[in-house]
Each structure stands twice: as structure tokens, then as C-alpha cells.
Amino acid sequence: MRNNWTVASILDQLIEKQIAFACWFFPNESRLGLIVGNASDVVFFDRFDQLNGEAGFVFAPYCITEKSPVILLQSNTFFEDFSQEDSLDLAGFEPFSKNEDTGIYEFQSKEDYLELIGKTVTEIREGALSKVIISRQIPTKRTDTSLGSTFLQLHDQTPNAFTYLVNLPVAGIWMGATPEILIKSDGEQFETVSLAGTQVRKSDADEYYWSTKDIEEQAFVSRYMLDVFFNFDIHKYKTKGPETLESGKVAHLKTSFFFPAEKIGKCMGNFIADLHPTPAVCGLPKDLAAEFIQKNEEHERKYYTGYLGPWRLNQQVALFVNLRCMEITSAEFILYVGGGITSRSIPEKEWDETNQKAKTLLSVINPEG
Ligand SMILES: C=C(O[C@@H]1C=C(C(=O)O)C=C[C@H]1O)C(=O)O
């Protein structure tokens, strides 16, 4: 039985003492993974493929910049299930130097967002783009509620998501509950997932009908994955789906792909570098979409739409796309939400979709709101 109070209070102390850590719940599991380390246990990379041969907990950005490198926490202080522990000796850990709050976070007005979506749809209809993910930040005033207990509450509300809380040098504090697997391995086979298309969650699983926009949008992601498989000589795989996946207050279309581990066992870092960012978070064609995002989004994505998780930690690989997440500064929670825009997008609907996606996080940080 998890002692919520003890766990929350240890996580709060780690944050307060500025000790590097990552903790997480895998989807549909009640075990709490925790890795804690010294400042010297954290390494930074400026290329995604540098993960080849490394092991630890990885926190990777959408796009590598000087301020957002790939971060790997390598430490022997690793618990597969910390929920059963009742203490942790923090005295032996050397803290990392505090990250400065340098970002400027502005609430993007609905009008500005609708205008950007309108512009994106026109660009897609007239040019070479098929799909682009456009996102926005939702800054919310931070209260003095315990982040440890907010995290446990988030897990209780979205048990089928990968729920995490990290405090790391350079990146700072991030928390989220994502439904999207990037890559997962049980040693024998790898699983990767194509996830896209969104609608409000229904009370009855049989009620889901999917629109052409959603089906097409998700098919773009699946199609792209097949190209990446081809690059790595993966010509046979098992598929499951498309099927509906419910998460938080929304539901998505999901296809899972499975292939033998030996295909990429020695070059996993290269495989991830090719896969990321998928058209679920960037767009198609990838280079044009990335350029459009860079020119048109008003904010830096930092670690939103990057990926995170155990990377060959105790032999396990389980990376998730960093969605439904927030960055936590001393004064604010900055939520990040986005959606896939195609030629069939209706700006008002896209705005509603981002609000739906933010609901779970908003309900845990501001229960009265
Ligand atoms: C970009 C996000 O989600 C992605 C976009 C989706 C969509 O456009 O329907 C669905 C799931 C994710 O692949 C987000 O949640 O911020």
C-alpha cells in the first residue's frame, strides 16, 4: 500500500534541496520508479544518436538547442518501486545549481491562436505541407500546493498514462501524464506507436466514430513509421489497430507496431534519432513542418513533444513522448498543448481540442478552477 504522505514529502524535499531526480508510473502500474543522483551523475548530449551505448533516465527536447540539450541521469540510486519505501537519505546527495527562470510566458489569446491555425490551413492547402502540429502555452499561477502530492493525484486521475515528475539541471521541474509511447522493449521485441486524432472522451467505449480528418491525420503518422522501419531494414512487423485509446478527458486513434529486438538492438540511439520527432508532434514532410513551427509558434517548445523515460535502465527501454505536460517555475505552471492541423482543420475545433487536452492537468493544479 502506497504511503502517499511519505512519498509526496520525499519528492518535495528533493525539489527543495535541488537534487536531480526523475520519478514515474508506467501505464496501468502502481509501482513508482525513482532515480536520484548527484549533479555529476547528469550528462548532456547535443545529438540524439549519442544515446547509443548509454544507460539512465533520459529527458530529451523536441529540438536540441543550447538551452535544451538531451539530459541523461545516470545513477545507482534507482528504485523500481519506491512506493514501498518509507525513507530516503538525502544527506549524501550533492545538489545542482539552480536554473534561472529566464523564460517569458505569455497567454496566447484565442484570436491569435485561431489566426495562426487559419494561416496554417491555408499553407497546407496551397503548399507542400500535409500536416503540422501547432501548440501553445497556458501559463497558470503557481500555488504553494505540494508538487509531490499533485503528481500522485495526476497518476490517480490518469492511471493508463505514463505519469512523471522530474527536477533536472538545465531543464528544471517538469510534470506530465502522456498517453504516447515512443518506443518500448521487453527484451525480445520492440513496440512503437502511431497516435493521433482527438475527440472528447465518451462514457461508453462503443460510441466512438472517427472523422475523415482524424483517420487521415493518424494514417500520416503510421505511414511515416513504415518509412523509418524501412531505413532500419525492418520489413516485417505485427500491427494492432487503429483502435481507440482513452486518456484523461480525451480519446485518440492508436496503431501499435511490434518488431524483433535484434533489428535495432545495437543502434537504438540512431533509430530514435530517425523516429523523433514523428508527425504526431511535428508534421509531414518533417523538415518543412519543423521549419513552419519554428517560424510561427511564439514560444520555445523546450522539452514538450520531446521524449523521456528509462533508457536501458536495468535493461529496460521505455520512452514516452512528452505530451500533456507542464514546466514548473517558481511562480508559474506553464502547460503545453497542441494539435495536428491538416487541410480539413476547423480553427475553432482545434482551439477546443487544446482546451480538452489541458483539462486533466488544470484539474490537479487548480481543483477549484
Ligand atoms: C500534440 C499533442 O498531441 C498529439 C496530437 C494529437 C492530435 O492532433 O489529435 C493527438 C495525440 C498526439 O499525437 C498534445 O497533446 O499536445
The ligand as an SDF file (V2000), in Angstrom:
LIG
                    3D

 16 16  0  0  0  0  0  0  0  0999 V2000
    0.4220   17.4800  -29.7010 C   0  0  0  0  0  0  0  0  0  0  0  0
   -0.3330   16.8430  -28.8270 C   0  0  0  0  0  0  0  0  0  0  0  0
   -0.8920   15.6010  -29.0760 O   0  0  0  0  0  0  0  0  0  0  0  0
   -0.6880   14.9330  -30.3130 C   0  0  0  0  0  0  0  0  0  0  0  0
   -1.6660   15.3780  -31.2900 C   0  0  0  0  0  0  0  0  0  0  0  0
   -2.8890   14.7410  -31.4350 C   0  0  0  0  0  0  0  0  0  0  0  0
   -3.9450   15.2880  -32.3720 C   0  0  0  0  0  0  0  0  0  0  0  0
   -3.6920   16.2610  -33.0530 O   0  0  0  0  0  0  0  0  0  0  0  0
   -5.0620   14.7580  -32.4240 O   0  0  0  0  0  0  0  0  0  0  0  0
   -3.1610   13.5670  -30.7140 C   0  0  0  0  0  0  0  0  0  0  0  0
   -2.2110   12.9830  -29.9510 C   0  0  0  0  0  0  0  0  0  0  0  0
   -0.8200   13.4430  -30.0150 C   0  0  0  0  0  0  0  0  0  0  0  0
   -0.1620   12.7620  -31.0190 O   0  0  0  0  0  0  0  0  0  0  0  0
   -0.5980   17.3830  -27.4620 C   0  0  0  0  0  0  0  0  0  0  0  0
   -1.2940   16.7230  -26.6910 O   0  0  0  0  0  0  0  0  0  0  0  0
   -0.0910   18.4770  -27.1510 O   0  0  0  0  0  0  0  0  0  0  0  0
  1  2  2  0
  2  3  1  0
  2 14  1  0
  3  4  1  0
  4  5  1  0
  4 12  1  0
  5  6  2  0
  6  7  1  0
  6 10  1  0
  7  8  2  0
  7  9  1  0
 10 11  2  0
 11 12  1  0
 12 13  1  0
 14 15  2  0
 14 16  1  0
M  END
$$$$
